[in-house]
Amino acid sequence: MATVHAHLDEPSDQATATVREVAAEQGWALAEGESGPGRLVFRKGVGPTSWGSEVTVSLESLGPAETRLSFATAETFAITDWGRGRRQIGKLLEALGASKE
């Protein structure tokens, strides 16, 4: 429902570890079976204030010390996310220290 591109001044392997750490700190669970090299899928379950959310992060190395991040969000049981996906990505970007493209 929302797609945002950004870059992080870290090598790809380090950026992957950083994204995993920051997402976990914000309550996102890694979907191990759907994640792989260059792609991380995170989920939050259904609860009193959530219809269930998913964030997919694609990582692309741009050089030895820069990684491009592409974030895409989806809601499990909602037709629209009412801008929630962009806000969730914004929180992740801020915590990562990543620059939006």
Steps between C-alpha positions, in 0.01 A plus 500: 500500500803723543835480324800708604860499378795607713873446535716410794870575522598144596613194304220260407578237767518758776184674372315166517603453862409860586154473341432174686605654833300822459189316380516264801533800734177638350310175551531348153551122472716368217320252272799266459340279234422795273824688552824434320808670357408857413143469630361523853133453587373626836156458656292631789203293603136590540423675828274760656664781302622309194342306216830327438781667306786390277810686386724361227847650473709442189871578533725579204871572530595828331867477587734394776339732756148575375180297479169587335195404704153455349215470749153371409214464748182295504213452742366151571132571561451858381406641162703816560759591759394866540864615465614267774753323276684823421510591868640156588767532232579851622563368851729230362692749282546741789632226729729370224636845420423431134444773241181493296543517124 
